[in-house]
Amino acid sequence: MHIDPYIVLGSAVVGFLVGVTGAGGGALMTPMLILLFGIKPSTAISSDLVAAVVMRPIGAAVHLAQRTVNFTLVGWMVLGSVPMAFVGALVLHELGNSASAQHNVEIVLGAALLLGAAAMVLRYALDRRSGHSRQGGIHELEIHPLRTVAIGMVGGFVVGLTSVGSGSLMIVLLLFLYPMLGTGQLVGTDLTQAVPLTLAAAMGALVFGHIEFSVTTSIIIGSVPAVFVGALLSSRAPDRYIRPIITFVIFASGLKYVGLGTTALGWVLCATLLGAAVVWLGSARPWRVGAPGDLREGRSGGGLAGSSTPTGTEPHRPLE
């Protein structure tokens, strides 16, 4: 069995991001295998699913120890996702290994990635407009069973078909359904429900036979230690820094899969980065260090906090 050190290194990077953010498993691992290492989409998807059976429980265990998992929510999601993961694996098998079938898989994968990226951006914009802090308690959650099962069904089918969904697509759907919960709490719940989901999808992949065990082993060697380290750091990593990176990579992968050429992809990504930088500069205005009026008021001793002279008291004068 050949272990590819470059796949090990790439898997370590992806595994770390999964542990820190809860997203990027299939959305980053599968595109990396296909675009960088020339592995067929069906083989990359199935090998990634089998490796995820080993990788995801590590991150879930860390969140279980931190008590950021709602088991009732997990149960409703698994009820919808596990059966549909088998259906997705069956559809992938029926597509076959022809060139047209591989193209169809790439189109479906690209559409799922673009949907996830767009939903992440929209959720962030809505949160800023409404002022939602999303700090509700994970165990105080009012669960919507039918809608949660529907999210599980959609995510499970996409996971079985493309290996993308449990961390990238499903978590953004959960952000819309439960907007008051913090991302870290949703990550813990989503990683936990992803354990039986990826197990079901991997069983389907094993049955229908698209596994390349040398690729799977390389992924496991790189990703398992990295996801453990990332999960340990997840409580300290600022989500506002990590999530935009994940969103950008998902967006880039989706554009590539839907058929955008390499040159056009480069221009689109450069324009996206430039536009994001302009928006950030316009909203954050980092060149404004402080408000000048506040500085002037702090220096006037008229009874303000920090002033040594009380209000209405004449300043001390030196003896003549």
N, C-alpha and C positions, 0 to 999 in steps of 0.2 A: 504493500500500500504506500503510495507516494504522498508525502506531506509537503504541501507547497508553503514555504515560509512567507511568501507575499500574501497569500490568503490568510495565514495566521495573523500577520500584522494588521491587515485590513479588518479582520474580524475583531481584533482587540479594540480598534478604534470604535467600531460600530457597537460592540458590547459595552464599552464604557459609556457611550451616549445613551444606550438603552437603560443602563443602570441609573444615570443621572436624570434623564427626562421621561423615561417610560415610553418613548417613541423611537422610531428609527430602525426597528428590528428588520422586518421584511422590506420596509421602504428604502432602507439604505443597503442592507446586506444583499438582497437579490439584484438590484441594479449594479452593485459593485462586481458581483460574480459575472454578470452578463457583459457589462460594458468594458471592464478592465481585464477580465480573464477569459473572455470568449466562451463561456459555458452556455449551453442551450438553456432557454428560459424554463422549460419544463423541469430540467435537471437541477437548475439553480433554485427554483421554487421548492421542489421536493426536498433537496438536501438542506436548505435553510430551515424548513419546517421540522425536520428530524433533529437538527442541531438545537432548535429553539426549545425542544422538550427538555434538554439538559440545561439550557441557559436561563430560561425565564423563571423556573422555581427558585433560582438563587436570589434574583431581585425581589420576588414575592416574599421570600422568607425574611428578608431585611425589613420590608414594610409590615409584615405581620408582627415582628418584634416591636415596631414603632407604633402599633395599633392604629394604622391608617387604612384599614380594610373594613368595608361594610359587607358582611357575609350574606345578608338578605339581598342586597343589590347584585352581588356575585351570582347567587342562585338563579335569579330571574334572567340574567344575561346568559348564563350557561344553558339554561333551558332553551333559548332560541339559537345560540351559536353552535353548540356541538352537533345537532343533527344537520344543520345547514353546511357545516364544514365537510361532512361526508358528501353532501350533494355537490359542493364546489369541486372536491377532488374527483368525483365521478365525471363532471362536465369537462374538467381538464383532461381526463383520460379519453373521453369521447372526441375531443378536438384532435387527438393524435399528434404525430411528430412531423407532419408535413410542413413545408415552408409557409404555406398560408395559415396553418393552424398556429405556428409559432408567432406569426405576425398578429393574429387575433389575440393571442395571450398578451403580447406586448401592448396592444391598444387598450385592452381591459385594464392592464396594470397601470398604464399611463393615465387613464381616466380616473382610476382610484386615487392615484397620487395627487393629481391636480385638484380633485375634489377635496382631499384632505388639506392641502395647502391653502386653498381658498377659504375653507371653513375656519382654519386657524386664524387667518388674517381678519376675517369677518368677526369672529368671536372676540378678538382683541380690540377691534374698533368699537364694537357694541359695549364692551366692558368699560372702555375709556369714556364713552358718551354717557352711559348710565351711572358711572361712578361705582359700579359693583366692585367690592373688595374680595368677594368669593372667599369668605372666612367662616362659613358655616361648619358646624361640627359634623363629622362623618357619621356619627351614630344618632344625630338628630335629623337625619335626612327623611323627607317625605317622599317615599318611592312611588313611581308611576309604573305599575307592573306591565301593562300592555305595551306601552311605548318602550320600556326597557327591554322587553322580549323582542320587539321589532328591531331595536338596535343590535341585539345579539344575533338575530337572524341575518340581517344585512352584513354585519361584520364577519359572521361565521362563513357565509357563502364566499365573500371576497377573500377571506383567509385561505379557504380550501382551494380556490381557483388561482390565487396569485401570491399567497403567503403574506399579503399586506392587509392590515385591518385592525388587529388587536391593539397595537400601539399607536398607529397613525390615524386610521379612519374612525375607529370606535371611540377613541378618547375625545375627539373633537365633537362627535355626536353627543357624548355624555356631557360635555361642557355646555352645549345648548340646552339639554334637558334639565341639568342641575347647575344653573349658572352661579349659585352662591357658594359652591364648594371650591376650595383652592386646587390648583393643578396638582400639587403634591398628594393630596388626598385622593384625587381621581386616579393618579398614577398607581397608588398602592392597590386600589380596588381593581383597576384594569389589569395590572400585572397578575393579580391573583386569579381573575377569571380567565386570563389567557393560558393558564397552565392546563386545565382540561381541554380548552379549545385547541391549542396547538397539538396536544396529544391526540385528539380525534383527527385533526387534519393530517398529522404525521402517519397515523395508522392507515388513513386512506391513501396517502402517498406510497406507503410500503406495499399495500395491497395491489395498487395499480402500476407500481414499478417504474419510477423515474429517479431512483436514488443512485448517487455516485458516492460511495462511502469514503473515498479518499478526500473528497471535497467536504463532506460532513465532518470527518475527523479533524481536518484543518480548521474548520469553523469553530468546533468545540474547544480545541486547544487554545485558540486565541480569545474567544469570547467569554468563556466561563470565568476565568480570573478577573477579566476586565469588568464584567457586569457586576461582580461582587464589590470591586473597588468603587465603581460608579454609584451603586446603590448606597454604600456607606457615606458617600459624599453628597447624595441627593438632598439631604436635609439642609445642607449649607450652600449648595450651588444656587445662585439667583436665577430663577426661571426666566426673568425678563432678558437675560443674556443668552441662555442656552436655546430657548424655544425658537427665536428668530433664525438661528443657524439651522436647526432641524427643518423648519418650514422652507427655508431657501433650498436646502438639498433635496427635499421632497419635490419642490416645484421644478427644479432643474431635471431631476430624473423623470418626472412626468412628461415634461416637454420632449425629452429625448425619445421616450417610448411612443408618443403619439405621432412621431415621424418628422420632427423638426431636425433639419440638417445641422451639422456641426458648426458651420460658420454662422448660420442664423441663430443657433442656440447661444453661441458666444456673445453676439450682439444683444440678444434679449436679456441675458443674465447681466451683462454690463449695464444696460439701461435700467434693469430692475434695481441693481445695487445703487446706481446713481440716484434714481427716484427715491429709494428708501433713505438715502443719506440726506437728500434735500428735505424730505418730510421730517426727519428727525431733527435737523438743524432748525427748521421752522418752528417746531413745537418745543424742543428743549432749550434752544438758544443758549448754548454752553458758554458763549462769550460774556454773558451777563453774570459776573461773579456775585454781586450783591446789590441791594437797593441803596443808592446814595442817600436818600432821605433818612433811612434807618441809621446810617452811620452818623449823619449830622445830629439826629436826635440823641444818639448815644453819647455824643460829646457835650450836649447842652445840659447842664446839671439841674434842670427844672423838675425835680421830684420823680425822675424816671428810675426804673429798676436799674441797679448797678451804679446809681449816682450816690456819692458820699454825703450830699447835702439834702436833708429832708425838705419836703414841701413847706413853704411858708417860713422857713428858718433862714435868718441872715447868715451868709457865709462868714466863717471865722476870719477876723482881720488880725494882722500882727500888731503887737503892742508898739506904741510909738515912744 
